[in-house]
Structure formats: C-alpha cells, structure tokens
Amino acid sequence: MDEIKAALLRIMEWTKIKCRLHAEEPQDVFFREREIWWAHLGENIGSEQNGRNEQFDRPALVVKKFSAHLLWILPMTTTDKEGAFYFPTAHGEGQKQAKAVLSQIRTISCKRLIKKQRTLSAEEFDAIRQRLREMI
C-alpha cells in the first residue's frame, strides 16, 4: 500500500508541473536533431521511462524535429543496461556513459525542454537512427 501511495504522490507532483508547463507561452527554444537536452519527461505508467528528481527530468536525444515546437526524442539512462534497445553514447573523460533507450521513442512538445547538454557526432547519431530503422 505504501508503494501505491508513493506512486500517487509522484503523479500528483508531476501533474502540478505538467499544468504549469502547459499553461506557459511557447518559448523560442532552438533545438536541432543530434542534440541531447534535459527535458521534463514526467511520471509515467508501468515500464515507461520516467523523469527523475523533483523536476521529473532526464536527458533526451532529439531524433527528429517536426516543427519549431514538436519533436521525437529518445530518453537517456546511465543505468548499466545491455541489449538491442540500448545504444551507448560517447562521453568526455570522467563522465558516466549514457545510453539512448531506443524502445522509449516518443513525441514531445518543446515546452518540455530545459537546457541543452551536448551534441552527438554525426556518425554516432547516424548509427542510432540506423538501429531505430532496424527495430521498426
């Protein structure tokens, strides 16, 4: 029962943030494919990738830009996971290696974007897109 209560409290906290994000006027966020951004991903259902901490955020790779306000992203994780649904990305010295979670591709609004973290190399990004094509 405590687990259910904790989950409901997180959903309620996320709902407050989601309402605030929804009500905000769209900002001019200039994002491009290949970039990794911190994004509010929320408290989700079941095995869907959640955001972390009190802002429900995590890094996300911009896979496709549909317009100035709509994009496809892949959530990123630093959890040591293996398999066809995880694609490791290079990092600088001393940083934890992150992995793009290919099974969690989703459409989001640019209102969820917080701050640009870095840009993947063209080669690395092309390899991720190729793996996505193979999955589909």
Beta strands, then each sheet from edge to edge (+ up, - down):
strand 1: 35-40
strand 2: 57-65
strand 3: 70-77
strand 4: 86-88
strand 5: 99-101
strand 6: 106-109
strand 7: 113-119
sheet 1: 4+ 5- 3+ 2- 1+ 7-
sheet 2: 4+ 5- 3+ 6-
end
